[in-house]
């Protein structure tokens, strides 16, 4: 199976798992919230429904960014994933803004309600399930070098985090209704963390779209790797650019000017294969041969 097809299947599999989990959690929280007279749990259910949107975006987008290169897109379609990731980051920022706004309104206009003890199980279940989804989705994102999967993993974690103040508020209200103000205070704190995650994801995706390169430390390690290869006399104009979850490298390689074309080709192939074997996230290396001065 081609690497692109395998990546697509892996991304789709983990995303479908998250989607059906979100549907189930949202329905459970909605039913318990309504039956237990908890506005916080109902709001948390609506948050879970919003998570379904990012899952659908990935399931739609993965069919395009894993497509092989073609005549119009000779370098592939990986940058589509950056746009998908940016879209997810805006969903995160929107959710955070909504949580923060509702929390401020709740602080300004507190409403006393008598809760049923059953509502406490909804946020507990949400925290456990969403944290598990975060871990398996983020691990899959690293394995498949998928920025959108990692962004969606953080979306799962924000749902878990947003359920914590709900859990705290529900527990506090069940113990003492006068502590209900802890719900909006906790929600505001959580919204700040979600905004931080959204901005970090957005910044990383924009960096990909403007062809940001590797860190200077990693480029230095690659330079050392090249210079240790036999018959290499030097390397300069070593550059990198990120596309999706992968990198392209190009460089100028100095070799003995008296060797044959075949020998020069063999050295450049050794350089290319050595870099890609040691750095799996590098998917293409372009080598320009030059005679050593």
C-alpha positions in Angstrom: 0.0 0.0 0.0 1.3 3.5 -0.9 2.4 5.6 2.1 -0.3 8.3 1.2 -3.1 5.7 1.3 -1.9 4.2 4.5 -1.7 7.6 6.1 -5.2 8.4 4.9 -6.6 5.2 6.4 -4.8 5.8 9.7 -6.2 9.4 9.9 -9.7 8.3 8.9 -9.7 5.4 11.5 -8.7 7.5 14.5 -11.0 10.4 13.4 -14.1 8.2 13.0 -13.4 6.9 16.5 -13.4 10.4 17.8 -16.5 11.4 15.9 -18.7 8.6 17.2 -17.3 9.2 20.7 -18.3 12.8 20.5 -21.8 12.0 19.3 -22.3 9.5 22.1 -20.9 11.9 24.8 -22.9 14.8 23.5 -26.2 12.8 23.6 -25.4 11.5 27.1 -24.5 14.9 28.5 -27.6 16.5 26.8 -30.0 14.0 28.3 -28.4 14.1 31.7 -28.2 17.9 31.7 -31.9 18.3 30.8 -33.1 15.6 33.1 -30.9 16.9 36.0 -31.7 20.6 35.5 -28.1 21.5 34.9 -27.4 24.4 32.5 -23.7 23.8 32.8 -24.0 20.2 31.6 -26.3 21.2 28.8 -23.7 23.8 27.7 -21.0 21.1 27.9 -23.1 18.9 25.6 -23.3 21.6 23.0 -19.5 22.0 23.2 -19.2 18.3 22.4 -21.5 18.7 19.4 -19.1 21.4 18.2 -16.2 18.9 18.3 -18.0 16.9 15.7 -17.3 19.7 13.2 -13.5 19.4 13.4 -13.8 15.6 12.9 -15.9 16.1 9.8 -13.4 18.7 8.5 -10.5 16.2 8.8 -12.5 13.4 7.2 -13.2 15.7 4.3 -9.7 17.2 4.0 -7.6 14.0 4.4 -8.8 12.8 1.0 -7.1 15.8 -0.6 -3.9 16.4 1.3 -2.9 12.7 1.1 -3.4 12.7 -2.7 -0.2 11.9 -4.7 1.5 14.7 -6.7 0.1 15.5 -10.1 0.9 17.8 -13.0 -0.6 20.9 -11.4 0.8 20.1 -7.9 4.2 18.4 -8.4 5.2 18.8 -4.8 2.0 17.1 -3.5 -1.0 18.5 -1.6 0.2 18.5 1.9 -0.4 22.3 2.4 -4.1 21.6 2.3 -3.6 20.0 5.8 -2.3 23.4 7.0 -5.5 25.1 5.9 -7.5 22.3 7.7 -5.5 22.8 10.8 -6.0 26.6 10.7 -9.8 26.0 10.4 -9.6 23.7 13.5 -7.7 26.4 15.4 -10.4 28.9 14.6 -13.0 26.4 16.0 -10.9 26.2 19.2 -10.7 30.0 19.5 -14.5 30.3 18.8 -15.3 27.7 21.5 -13.0 29.4 24.0 -14.6 32.8 23.3 -18.1 31.2 23.7 -17.1 29.6 27.0 -15.6 32.8 28.3 -18.5 34.9 27.3 -21.1 32.6 28.8 -19.0 32.4 32.0 -18.9 36.2 32.3 -22.6 36.5 31.7 -23.2 33.8 34.4 -21.1 35.8 36.9 -23.1 38.9 36.1 -26.5 37.2 36.2 -26.3 34.2 38.5 -29.2 31.7 38.4 -29.9 29.4 41.3 -31.0 25.8 40.3 -31.6 22.6 42.2 -29.6 19.9 40.6 -30.3 16.1 40.5 -27.2 14.1 41.7 -27.2 12.1 38.4 -25.7 15.1 36.5 -22.3 14.5 38.1 -21.7 11.4 36.0 -21.8 13.4 32.7 -18.7 15.5 33.2 -16.8 12.6 34.9 -17.5 10.5 31.8 -16.5 13.3 29.5 -13.2 14.0 31.2 -12.2 10.3 31.1 -13.3 9.6 27.5 -11.9 12.8 26.1 -8.5 12.4 27.8 -8.2 8.9 26.3 -9.2 10.3 22.9 -6.5 13.1 23.3 -3.8 10.6 24.0 -4.6 8.1 21.1 -5.2 10.9 18.6 -2.1 12.8 19.5 0.0 9.6 19.3 -1.5 9.0 15.8 -0.7 12.5 14.8 2.9 12.1 15.7 3.1 8.7 14.0 1.5 10.0 10.8 3.2 13.4 11.0 -0.3 15.0 10.8 -0.6 18.5 12.2 -4.4 18.3 11.8 -4.6 15.2 13.9 -2.5 16.8 16.6 -4.7 19.9 16.5 -7.8 17.7 16.8 -6.2 15.9 19.7 -6.0 19.3 21.5 -9.6 19.8 20.6 -10.4 16.6 22.5 -8.4 17.8 25.5 -10.1 21.2 25.5 -13.4 19.3 25.8 -12.0 17.4 28.8 -10.7 20.7 30.4 -14.0 22.4 29.8 -15.8 19.5 31.6 -13.6 20.1 34.7 -15.3 23.3 35.8 -18.6 21.8 35.0 -17.7 18.9 37.3 -16.5 21.3 40.0 -19.6 23.4 39.7 -22.0 20.5 39.8 -20.2 19.0 42.8 -20.1 22.3 44.6 -23.8 23.0 43.9 -24.8 19.6 45.2 -22.8 20.2 48.4 -23.7 23.9 48.8 -25.7 26.0 46.3 -23.9 29.1 47.4 -20.7 27.9 45.7 -22.3 28.0 42.2 -20.1 31.0 41.3 -17.1 28.6 40.9 -18.6 27.3 37.7 -18.1 30.5 35.6 -14.8 31.3 37.3 -13.4 27.9 36.3 -14.8 28.2 32.8 -13.0 31.5 32.3 -9.7 29.9 33.4 -10.3 27.0 31.0 -11.1 29.4 28.1 -7.7 31.1 28.6 -6.0 27.7 28.2 -8.0 26.9 25.1 -7.1 30.3 23.6 -3.4 29.6 24.2 -3.7 26.2 22.5 -5.6 27.7 19.6 -3.0 30.5 19.0 -0.1 28.0 19.2 -1.8 25.7 16.6 -2.6 28.7 14.4 0.9 30.0 14.5 2.4 26.6 13.6 0.1 26.2 10.6 0.8 29.7 9.3 4.5 29.0 9.6 4.0 26.0 7.3 2.2 28.0 4.7 5.0 30.6 4.6 7.6 27.8 4.1 9.2 28.0 7.6 12.3 25.8 7.9 13.7 23.6 10.6 15.3 24.9 13.7 19.0 26.0 13.5 19.9 23.1 15.9 18.4 20.5 13.7 19.9 22.0 10.5 23.3 21.9 12.3 22.8 18.2 13.0 21.9 17.5 9.4 25.1 19.4 8.3 27.2 17.3 10.5 25.5 14.1 9.2 26.4 15.2 5.6 30.0 16.2 6.4 30.7 12.8 8.0 29.9 11.0 4.7 33.0 9.8 2.8 34.1 11.8 -0.2 32.1 14.9 0.8 34.3 17.9 0.7 31.8 20.4 1.9 28.1 21.5 2.0 26.6 25.0 1.7 23.2 26.6 0.9 21.5 24.0 3.1 17.9 24.9 3.2 14.6 23.4 4.4 10.9 24.1 4.2 7.9 22.6 5.9 5.0 21.2 4.0 2.2 19.7 6.1 3.9 17.4 8.6 7.0 16.9 6.5 10.1 18.8 5.3 11.8 19.3 1.9 15.6 19.8 1.9 17.9 21.2 -0.8 21.6 21.7 -0.6 24.8 22.3 -2.6 27.3 19.5 -2.2 31.1 19.9 -2.9 32.9 16.9 -4.1 36.2 16.2 -5.9 36.0 17.8 -9.3 38.0 14.9 -10.9 35.6 12.1 -10.2 33.2 10.7 -12.8 29.5 11.8 -13.1 28.5 8.3 -11.9 30.7 8.6 -8.8 29.2 12.1 -8.1 25.7 10.7 -8.5 26.5 7.9 -6.1 27.8 10.3 -3.4 24.7 12.5 -3.8 22.4 9.5 -3.5 24.3 8.4 -0.3 23.8 11.9 1.1 20.1 11.8 0.3 19.4 8.3 1.7 21.5 9.0 4.9 19.5 12.2 5.6 16.1 10.5 5.0 17.0 7.4 7.0 18.0 9.5 10.0 15.2 12.1 9.7 11.9 10.3 8.8 10.0 13.6 8.6 12.2 14.6 5.6 10.5 13.3 2.5 12.6 14.8 -0.3 16.2 15.9 -0.6 17.5 17.8 -3.6 21.3 17.8 -4.1 23.2 20.1 -6.4 26.8 18.8 -7.0 29.7 21.2 -7.3 33.4 20.7 -7.6 35.3 21.5 -4.4 37.5 24.6 -4.6 
